[in-house]
């Protein structure tokens, strides 16, 4: 059969999770394509898969233009949260959906750009049997309906879309009474759907089913049909660095001459460092805590933007712009990270305890920066802006700065999950002192109980079906659900 994936462009966090399943399908004899903005074609080619370029090659992705969609206002977020009757924890789920995830949806269902229509045209011509669509790219559902393909969402993290759609449906009458849009996601998709003569129904919003890659305990309860599949860590193949060949416990440190030190890794993700200058006060404080741990060798995947406010890098810390985590993790005794699902999964697959950077008491709500709009501070980002791609001087019109909270959107649920499993800890760089962080890092890296619990979590992960295991199920679901 023919299988088409459609994903959010120029994001490794959206591309890498689908690659193992795409390869499993291709290895089983199926034809596979990955469709996204044409600027992502090279990234897809490096995975060994075949891209389908959408949009005008002369135009950048929408998010790098002056008319990209801004986040929803904090006032609108709060109005919905009150009418929906959300608890403080549930309000955070709503913030992620309404303020963060609705932006890419807004950008890639537009009728004044060609990405969505190109996708529908390709599907109509190529005639896929199955379309997997990223929840931030629901034009995939429209393409499936027009072409007669079966279609499913591929969930790369928590199902915020399904959870919030369920809440909206439960409070439909209350939302109408309050003068609020009863389903803002449906309203975004409707112009595109109606352009092709379609109604926005439940299937167009949820998919016919979804591939769920989260372990029990990290999943959000939703009303959707789901097929479980193990999240297999993937990065592009690269030459294995020579210094990773030898275990750190068998070599002598070049700086201090110590023999047999443990290695830990520090990784704060690839997305934030593309859009903000610096790393709040997080990286400087964590590096201060690491400075006193002479018996640890630290490999820190930090670039110059993240090191912007760092006065001194400790001699036991090796800063490196990029190293594949699946290569690094098997040599490590612990991982300090931002809470991203891909990073968390790489540690789970290597049985490595985790320290998740999380400010438990800080909301994810974004707010407009009220001070000098010409200053890019740590923790603020500008719409249509990215380091090394489209920077401040290239913008043709001034745009607002938004203040981001000093944590990843998944940080709190991931840290709470690791705490519940006894295989990790929360690293709160604002609530904990340098000494408390230093002691916690050492404890997680060296205490046998954390390693035993990380091994038990690995067993839970391995008990989930792998990408190759779900191919027969996908074949059956496709036959049952396609419309031709």
C-alpha positions in Angstrom: 0.0 0.0 0.0 1.0 3.7 -0.3 1.5 5.6 3.0 1.9 9.4 3.2 3.1 11.1 6.4 2.6 14.9 6.7 4.5 16.8 9.4 5.3 20.2 10.7 8.2 21.6 8.8 11.9 22.2 9.8 11.6 20.6 13.2 13.6 17.5 14.1 11.2 17.0 17.0 8.4 16.4 14.5 10.4 14.5 11.9 12.5 12.0 13.9 9.6 10.3 15.8 7.9 9.2 12.6 11.1 7.8 10.9 11.1 4.4 12.6 7.5 3.7 11.6 8.1 5.0 8.1 11.1 2.7 7.7 9.1 -0.3 9.2 6.4 0.2 6.6 8.9 0.7 3.8 10.8 -2.4 4.9 7.5 -4.4 4.8 7.2 -3.5 1.1 5.0 -0.4 1.3 5.6 2.9 -0.6 6.3 5.7 1.9 6.4 9.5 1.4 6.8 12.4 3.9 5.1 15.7 2.9 6.0 19.0 4.4 7.2 22.4 3.3 9.8 22.1 0.6 12.5 23.7 2.8 12.5 20.5 4.9 13.3 18.2 1.9 17.0 17.9 2.7 16.3 16.9 6.3 14.0 14.1 5.1 16.5 12.9 2.5 19.1 12.5 5.2 16.8 9.9 6.9 16.8 7.8 3.8 13.1 8.5 3.1 11.4 10.3 0.2 10.1 13.9 0.7 7.2 15.6 -1.0 7.8 19.3 -1.1 4.8 21.6 -0.4 4.6 25.3 -0.9 6.5 27.7 -3.1 10.3 27.0 -3.1 10.9 30.7 -3.3 8.9 31.3 -0.1 10.0 30.5 3.5 7.8 28.5 5.8 5.0 30.6 7.3 6.6 30.8 10.7 9.5 32.7 9.2 7.4 35.5 7.7 5.9 38.7 9.2 2.4 37.4 8.9 2.8 34.2 10.9 0.1 33.5 13.5 0.8 35.0 16.9 0.0 33.2 20.2 -3.5 33.6 21.6 -3.7 36.4 24.2 -3.4 35.5 27.8 -6.9 37.1 28.4 -8.5 34.7 25.9 -6.7 31.7 27.4 -8.1 32.6 30.9 -11.6 33.2 29.6 -11.8 29.7 28.2 -10.2 28.1 31.2 -12.8 29.7 33.5 -15.8 28.6 31.3 -14.3 25.1 30.9 -14.0 24.8 34.7 -10.4 23.7 34.5 -8.3 22.9 37.6 -4.8 24.5 37.7 -3.2 21.4 36.3 -5.8 21.1 33.5 -5.4 24.8 32.7 -1.8 24.0 31.7 -3.0 21.5 29.2 -5.3 24.1 27.8 -2.5 26.6 27.5 -0.4 24.2 25.5 -3.2 23.5 23.1 -4.6 27.0 22.7 -1.6 29.2 23.0 1.2 27.0 21.6 -0.2 24.4 19.3 -2.9 26.5 17.6 -0.1 28.7 16.0 1.2 26.0 13.6 -2.4 24.9 12.9 -3.3 28.4 11.9 -0.2 28.7 9.6 -0.7 25.5 7.6 -4.4 25.5 6.8 -4.4 28.9 5.1 -6.0 29.3 1.7 -3.7 32.2 0.7 -0.7 29.9 0.8 -0.2 26.8 -1.3 1.0 24.3 1.3 -2.4 22.8 2.1 -3.7 22.8 -1.4 -0.4 21.2 -2.6 -0.9 18.4 -0.1 -4.5 17.8 -1.3 -3.4 17.9 -4.9 -0.6 15.4 -4.3 -2.9 13.0 -2.4 -5.5 13.2 -5.1 -2.9 12.3 -7.7 -0.7 9.8 -5.8 -3.7 8.1 -4.2 -2.2 7.0 -0.8 -4.0 4.2 1.0 -3.1 5.7 4.4 -2.2 9.2 5.6 -0.6 9.8 8.9 -0.9 13.5 10.0 0.8 15.4 12.6 -1.9 17.0 14.9 -0.4 20.4 14.1 -0.9 19.7 10.4 -4.6 18.8 10.1 -4.6 19.5 6.4 -3.6 15.8 6.2 -7.1 14.9 7.3 -8.6 17.0 4.5 -6.3 15.4 2.0 -7.3 12.0 3.2 -11.0 12.7 2.9 -10.6 14.2 -0.6 -8.4 11.3 -1.9 -10.3 8.5 -0.1 -7.4 7.4 2.1 -7.7 6.0 5.6 -6.1 8.5 8.0 -4.7 8.6 11.5 -3.0 11.1 13.7 0.6 10.3 14.7 1.1 11.5 18.3 4.6 12.6 19.1 3.7 13.6 22.7 0.8 14.1 25.0 -2.6 14.2 23.1 -3.4 17.8 24.1 -5.6 18.1 21.0 -7.8 15.1 21.9 -8.0 16.1 25.5 -9.0 19.7 24.8 -11.5 18.7 22.1 -13.2 16.4 24.6 -13.4 19.3 27.2 -14.8 21.7 24.5 -17.5 19.2 23.6 -18.4 18.7 27.3 -18.9 22.4 27.8 -20.3 23.4 24.4 -23.5 25.1 25.8 -21.5 27.0 28.4 -19.1 28.3 25.7 -21.9 29.4 23.5 -23.5 31.2 26.5 -20.3 33.0 27.2 -19.9 34.2 23.6 -16.9 32.0 23.0 -16.1 29.8 19.9 -17.3 26.3 20.9 -14.5 24.7 18.9 -11.6 27.0 17.8 -9.8 24.1 16.1 -12.8 23.4 13.9 -13.1 27.1 13.1 -9.5 27.1 11.8 -9.9 24.0 9.6 -13.4 24.9 8.3 -12.4 27.3 5.5 -10.0 24.7 4.0 -12.5 21.9 4.4 -15.4 23.9 2.9 -13.1 24.8 0.0 -13.1 21.1 -0.9 -16.8 20.6 -0.1 -16.2 18.9 3.3 -17.9 19.3 6.7 -15.8 19.5 9.8 -16.9 16.4 11.7 -15.3 14.4 14.5 -13.2 12.3 12.2 -11.7 15.3 10.5 -10.6 16.6 14.0 -9.5 13.4 15.7 -8.6 11.1 12.8 -10.0 7.6 12.3 -7.6 6.5 15.0 -4.3 7.6 16.5 -0.8 6.1 17.0 0.0 6.6 20.7 3.7 6.5 21.6 3.5 7.4 25.3 3.9 5.0 28.2 1.0 4.5 30.6 1.3 7.2 33.2 2.2 9.8 30.7 -0.9 9.5 28.5 -3.8 11.9 28.7 -7.2 10.2 28.8 -9.2 10.9 25.7 -12.2 9.5 23.8 -10.1 8.6 20.7 -9.3 5.2 19.4 -5.5 4.6 19.8 -2.9 2.1 18.6 0.0 1.8 21.0 3.6 1.9 19.6 6.9 2.2 21.3 8.7 5.6 20.7 12.0 4.5 19.2 14.7 7.2 19.5 16.1 8.2 16.1 18.7 10.7 14.8 20.4 10.9 11.4 23.3 8.5 11.0 26.6 10.2 11.8 30.2 9.2 12.3 30.6 7.9 15.8 32.9 10.3 17.7 36.2 8.6 18.8 36.0 9.9 22.3 32.7 7.9 22.8 34.4 4.6 21.9 36.0 4.3 25.4 34.0 4.2 28.6 34.9 7.2 30.8 35.4 4.9 33.7 38.4 3.4 31.9 40.2 6.6 30.9 42.0 9.5 32.6 40.7 13.1 32.4 42.8 15.4 30.3 42.2 18.3 32.6 42.6 16.9 36.1 44.1 13.4 35.6 41.3 11.7 37.4 40.7 8.0 36.4 37.4 6.2 36.4 34.9 9.2 36.4 31.3 8.7 35.7 29.8 10.4 32.6 26.6 12.3 32.6 24.9 14.2 29.8 23.1 17.6 29.6 20.8 18.4 26.8 18.3 21.2 26.7 16.7 20.5 23.3 17.0 21.8 19.8 13.9 24.0 19.4 14.3 26.7 22.1 17.8 27.6 21.2 16.7 28.4 17.7 14.3 31.1 18.8 15.5 32.7 22.0 18.8 34.3 23.0 20.3 32.6 26.1 18.7 30.0 28.3 17.1 32.2 31.0 19.1 31.7 34.2 19.0 27.9 33.9 22.2 27.0 32.1 24.5 29.2 34.3 23.1 27.8 37.5 23.2 24.2 36.4 26.9 24.7 35.3 27.7 26.2 38.7 26.2 23.1 40.4 28.2 20.8 38.1 31.5 22.6 38.8 31.8 21.0 42.2 31.3 17.5 41.0 34.9 16.5 40.1 34.1 12.8 39.9 31.7 13.4 37.0 32.5 14.0 33.3 29.7 16.1 31.8 28.9 16.2 28.1 26.7 19.2 27.5 25.0 19.7 24.1 24.9 23.5 24.3 25.4 26.0 21.5 26.6 29.6 21.7 23.1 31.0 22.1 22.5 28.8 25.2 25.9 29.7 26.6 25.2 33.4 26.0 25.1 34.4 29.7 27.6 31.8 31.0 30.7 33.4 32.5 32.7 30.2 33.0 32.4 26.6 31.8 33.7 24.2 34.5 36.7 22.1 33.5 34.7 18.9 34.0 32.1 20.0 31.4 32.6 19.3 27.7 30.3 21.7 25.7 29.5 20.4 22.3 27.0 21.8 19.9 25.5 18.4 18.9 26.0 14.7 19.5 23.4 12.0 18.8 21.8 11.0 22.1 21.4 7.4 21.1 25.2 7.3 20.7 25.9 9.2 23.9 23.3 7.7 26.3 24.8 4.2 26.6 28.0 5.7 28.1 26.1 7.8 30.7 25.1 7.4 34.3 22.5 10.2 34.2 20.9 12.7 31.9 20.0 16.3 32.7 17.4 17.6 30.2 14.6 20.0 29.5 11.8 17.5 29.6 11.3 17.0 25.8 9.7 13.7 24.8 12.4 12.8 22.3 15.2 13.4 24.9 13.3 11.5 27.6 12.8 8.6 25.3 16.5 8.3 24.4 17.3 8.0 28.1 14.6 5.4 28.7 15.9 3.3 25.8 19.4 3.3 27.4 18.2 2.6 31.0 19.6 6.0 32.1 18.2 7.9 35.2 17.0 11.4 34.4 17.0 14.8 36.0 14.3 16.9 34.4 14.6 20.7 34.4 11.2 21.8 35.6 9.8 24.8 37.5 6.8 23.1 39.1 5.2 26.3 40.3 5.5 28.3 37.0 2.7 28.4 34.5 3.3 27.8 30.8 1.4 31.0 29.9 3.1 33.2 27.4 2.8 37.0 27.8 3.8 40.0 25.7 7.0 41.7 26.8 6.1 45.3 27.7 9.7 46.8 27.9 11.9 47.8 25.0 10.8 45.7 22.0 14.2 46.0 20.3 16.0 44.0 23.0 16.0 40.2 22.7 16.3 39.0 26.2 16.9 35.5 27.5 13.4 33.9 27.5 11.8 36.0 24.8 11.2 35.3 21.2 10.1 37.3 18.2 7.5 36.1 15.7 9.0 35.2 12.3 12.5 35.1 13.7 15.1 32.3 14.0 18.9 32.4 14.7 20.9 31.9 11.6 17.8 31.7 9.3 15.9 35.0 9.6 17.3 37.4 12.1 16.2 40.7 13.5 17.7 42.9 10.7 15.9 40.9 8.0 12.4 41.5 9.4 10.5 44.0 7.2 8.1 45.0 10.0 8.5 45.2 13.8 6.9 42.4 15.7 6.1 41.8 19.3 8.3 39.9 21.7 6.7 37.1 23.8 8.0 36.0 27.1 8.4 32.2 27.4 8.3 30.4 30.8 11.7 28.9 31.7 10.7 25.4 31.0 9.6 23.0 28.2 5.9 22.5 27.8 6.2 18.8 28.7 8.6 19.3 31.6 6.1 19.0 34.5 4.3 15.8 33.3 7.7 14.2 32.4 9.3 15.2 35.7 6.3 13.9 37.7 6.3 10.7 35.7 10.0 10.1 36.5 9.4 10.8 40.1 6.5 8.4 40.2 8.7 5.7 38.7 11.7 6.4 41.0 13.9 6.7 38.0 14.6 10.4 38.1 14.2 13.7 39.9 13.1 17.3 39.3 15.8 19.9 38.9 14.3 23.2 39.7 17.0 25.8 39.1 15.0 28.6 40.8 13.7 26.8 43.9 16.8 24.8 44.6 20.1 26.2 45.7 23.4 25.4 43.9 24.3 23.0 46.7 20.9 21.3 46.5 21.2 20.8 42.8 24.7 19.6 43.1 23.8 17.0 45.7 20.7 15.9 43.7 22.7 15.4 40.5 25.3 13.3 42.3 22.6 11.3 44.0 20.7 10.4 40.8 24.0 9.5 39.0 25.3 7.2 41.7 22.4 5.8 43.7 21.8 2.1 42.5 18.0 2.5 43.1 17.7 5.1 40.4 19.5 2.8 38.0 17.4 -0.2 39.0 14.2 1.8 38.5 15.4 3.1 35.1 16.0 -0.5 34.1 12.4 -1.4 35.1 11.1 1.6 33.1 13.1 0.2 30.1 11.2 -3.1 30.5 7.9 -1.2 30.4 9.0 0.5 27.3 10.2 -2.7 25.6 6.8 -4.3 26.4 5.1 -1.9 24.0 4.8 -3.0 20.4 7.7 -1.8 18.2 7.2 -0.1 14.8 7.5 -3.4 12.9 5.0 -5.0 15.3 2.2 -2.6 14.4 2.5 -2.8 10.6 0.0 -5.7 10.3 -2.5 -3.8 12.5 -2.1 -0.7 10.3 -2.7 -2.8 7.2 -5.9 -4.1 8.6 -7.1 -0.6 9.8 -6.3 0.8 6.4 -8.5 -1.7 4.6 -11.3 -1.1 7.1 -11.2 2.7 6.8 -10.2 3.8 3.3 -13.0 5.0 1.1 -12.2 3.6 -2.3 
